[in-house]
């Protein structure tokens, strides 16, 4: 199942996307989906890391502690 999403683009981004779509004979939606597919996981990872850093109950270990825990 797919969903429709409306997005407001700046004139510059819209022009660049129009140019790319015209030159490659692909729809603009193809590039939007490709970009999201390639970069969404990076944003998810960044926000997950930020959540973990902001967790007041998190336990932090030094390199030396981890070496001892992992018996390295």
C-alpha positions, 0 to 999 in steps of 0.5 A, a space after each residue: 500500500 502506498 501513501 500520498 504526501 504533499 511537499 512544499 519545495 523551494 523554487 531552487 529545489 523544484 527547478 533542479 528536480 524539474 531539470 533532472 526529471 526532464 533530462 532523464 525522462 523519469 518522473 520527479 516522484 522517482 527521485 523524491 522516493 530514491 532520496 528518501 530511501 537512501 537518506 531516511 535511515 541516516 536521519 533515523 540513526 541520528 535521532 536514535 543516537 540523540 535520544 540515547 544521549 539525552 536519556 538521563 537513566 543511561 549508563 556510560 562506560 569508558 573504553 577501559 571499562 568496556 575492555 574489562 567487560 568484554 575481556 579484551 
